[in-house]
Amino acid sequence: MSGDRTPDTRPAPPRFRKWAFWLGAVAALYVIYLLAGFYLAPGLIKSQATQWVNTNLNKSLSLGEVRFNPFTLALDVNDIAIPGQNGPMVALGHLRIGFSLLSIFQEAYRFTELRLDRPFVQAVIRPDGSLNLIELVPPSRPDSGPAPALRFDLLSVDQGRVLFSNQSLAARPQETLAPINFVLRDFRTKASQGGEFTLDARSQRNEAFSWRGTLSMAPIASRGRFIVSALQIDTIAKFLNQALPVALVGGQTSISGQYDFAYDPAGLRLNLAVPNMAFSNLAIDGRDLLHGTIAIANANLNIGHFGFAGGARNAAINSVNF
């Protein structure tokens, strides 16, 4: 029929075929990137991390499930542990790292988050006085060059636990600090701006430590306030009595204060104020120094200002009330 039209079988213009080819290539590369991110990256990360720890620390590393999201550049790792003599030296229930791809074009590599959930540290002072955690410090490499600048939007520790023991003392005391919670926001390793942080820790005996402040690395500086609540005197005694001329027997103390610390080419600077250091039911055995026992029902010590700068010291105690 005269009204029928013959289909247009002419080949597509060369320009269209060129664009179709490049679009197809980009799509194929993107699919390969996604497949590699979801399926190949976890195994590669696990093998490289294990090899690095073995080569640089001469230790084994155990890792649980490793997941990498190529869309968000987020890495999740479960059940991380480096063994020690008695159980793990350090362990981590879950690690999450988020990275901003655009930061590779900026002055600092930016991590949107670094979360450590349920970390565990077993810190031991050995009989010879050495600290076991020194084994986790890799050897320095003089040809490694300067470290890159880093920025952390959020660095957090949740439900941490530290087991500390001192085997160099005859009694071999140990203490557990848990839970430990720490949050640091907008922290930069090579900037004068200070990131704000909070640290809260509690012992099994309900002794509490709270720390609020700012921290910067260029120069190294920090300022803030701290509170120690219901610290049992015998907790201090377990670790210090052997080195003291008297023996701390019992009681408890609470301390609150503010500080301003800096370390730069000009030297070390510290300003400290402790407006309240309270003791209750304090008992001290004088040993051979005092030949008797001292009991103090309540005592309050106020340090108005303590300053330190380089070699010059300046300290003042405003009041001591018993």
Helices and strands as residue ranges (DSSP letters): H 14-35, I 36-40, H 41-57, E 66-69, E 74-83, E 88-99, G 101-105, E 109-125, G 132-136, E 150-166, E 174-188, E 195-203, E 208-217, E 220-232, H 233-240, G 241-243, E 247-264, E 267-285, H 287-290, E 293-309, E 312-316, E 319-321
